[in-house]
């Protein structure tokens, strides 16, 4: 069974540009969440989607947004990129909203802002 | 808000040594607990998880963890480490009803010397 798939794996953007990252969850998983990983801040929660609805959002500025499609695939967007947005962006999926569901991570998208 | 503390930032061991990585969380209610591992250049992989029941849980690759509710701890152990265990280890918690939001510790870098 395929895991969580993220594209692109690596990208370089210029300050001020915007970027869209994509995530395909494990088949049958309806919850998709996004995390940012940096050496300084560690792993931080961005947002979580379930059935195309954002259910939870972390403490990030409005430049960070996301959405989920009817097939559970998700995208996140960062507008007006800043140097500090350089990070590994991880997508994760889980089956549903129950308490006994494990969260599985993709390989991540490495974003470098120059 | 919940938080997770991993007090060991970098642990260096020789092969065959025993390992214990500390993890403490702050949350008074029901929690689900996880340990993830990130090998160099790879994505986060689930080592083990605790939802309820037996507080001693066994995971992959010979790892185990013990949930001690009174101490708010979920320490990771392995009797005999191998060079291939060199990686970064993250403890994470979901509180009941937090909509699939993982709160991570800062991670522990484990280096195993051959």
Interface residues (C-beta under 8 A of the other chain):
Chain A: X31 X33 X35 X42 X43 X44 X45 X48 X50 X55 X56 X58 X90 X92 X94 X97 X99 X100 X101 X102 X103 X104 X105 X106 X107 X108
Chain B: X30 X32 X34 X36 X42 X43 X44 X45 X46 X49 X51 X52 X90 X92 X94 X96 X98 X99 X100 X101 X102 X103 X104 X105 X106 X107
